[in-house]
């Protein structure tokens, strides 16, 4: 080797090790970022963790046969406890609406966020089966995606 103990292959190997280390750190940071952004994209479900299920009655208000049961299946992944399914006496509802029966505004906001239904009104009835009633109107396809 001569007078020095300099080995150019050893120096090259250190450079590759350093490059691989940097690539590994960047890849690890990207994986962590992707996992955290995936958790944030499920914010509705994640923010519902630990909260009690909201009790609702699903009412078909537009006359499409089987809509309430179809919406119940759609809601299966949500933090809802569907007490029963019902139909309105006349299918006249164009817009879906949430009726507050016994629930509070905080639960109303949770329900709106979960279902995508923004219209609501108060129809207080302490003897009602659930905290809220969701009347499904002809606009159901705008929030059942």
N, C-alpha and C positions, 0 to 999 in steps of 0.2 A: 503494500500500500504506500509505501514511501515514508516520508518524514512525518506526515500528519496522520491522525486517525480519523480523518473526515471520510464518511461513507455517504455518497450522494443518494444512494438508494434508501438509507435510513432517514435522511432529511425529507425525501419525497414521501415516505411512508408516514411521517409526522404530519405533513400537509394534508394527506388524504384522511388521516384520522381526525384532524381538526375540521375538515370539510364535512365529513360524515357526522361528526358530533353536532355541528351547526344545523345540518339538514334534519337530524333526528329531533333536535329541540324545536325547530320550526314546525315539523310535522306534529309533534306533541301539542304545541300551542294551537294548531289548526284543529286537531281532534277535540281538544277541550272547548274551543270556541263553537264548533259544530254541535257538540252535545248540549252546551248551554243554550244555544239558539233554538235547538229543537225543543227543549223544555219550555222556553219562552213562547214558542209557537203554540203550545198546548196550554196557554195561560188559563183558559176557561176551566179546563179539567183540573189543572194544577191548583188554581185558586180555590176550587171547591173541595180540595182534600181537607178532611177534618171537619167540614161543615155538615150539619144535618141535611138530609134530603128534603126538598120542598114538596109538600103534599099538594097534588093538583087533580082536578077532574078535567078530562079532555072531552069537549063537546063539539060535535060536528055541526057547524052552523051553515054550511053551504049545500048540503044534500049530496055530495059525492059519496057514493056507497063505500063504506069501509075506511073512510079518511081518518077517523079517530084512532082506530087500531093501527093503521099505517103510521100515523104520527107517534103512537106509543112505541112502536118498533124503532122509529127514528130517534126517539128520546132515550132509548135504552142505555146509551153511553153517557147520558147526562145525569146529574145528581137530582133526579126527580123520582118521587114516589107517586105513581099514578094510582089513585084510589079507585076510580071507575071511569067508564066510557059512557057517553050520552049523546043524544041528538036534540037539537032545538026543535020545537013544534013546527016551525016554518023555516025552510032553508033560505033565509033572506040576507045572510051576512056576506058582504063583499070583502070586508077587511077583518083580519084576525085581531082579536082583542083579549087582553088579560083582565079578568075581573078579580078585584081584591075582595075576598070574603072574610078572612080572619087574619091574613098575613100583614106584615109590616112593609114599609117602603124599602128597607134594606134587602129583604127577600125579594121584593118586586124587582129591584135592580139586578139582582142575581138571576132571576128568572128571565128578564128581558135579555140579558147578556147571553144566557144559555140558548134561548130559543130564537132570538132575532126578532121577536115580536115587540114593537115599540109602543103600540097603542094600549092604553089601560084606562080603567075607570074603577071607582069604588062601588061595590054593591054588598055592603056589610051584611053578614048573616052568621051569627055565632053558632047556629045550629047546622051549618053546612058541613059536609063531609071533609072538606079540605081547606087549606089556607087560600088557594087560588082556583079559579076556573079559567081554562083557556078555551075560548070559542074560536074554532078554526073557520076562517072565511075563504072566499074564492082566491085569495092571494097566497094560499098556503105554499104554492110552489116557489115563492120568492125566498122563503127561509128554510125549506126542506131541501137542502143541497148536500 
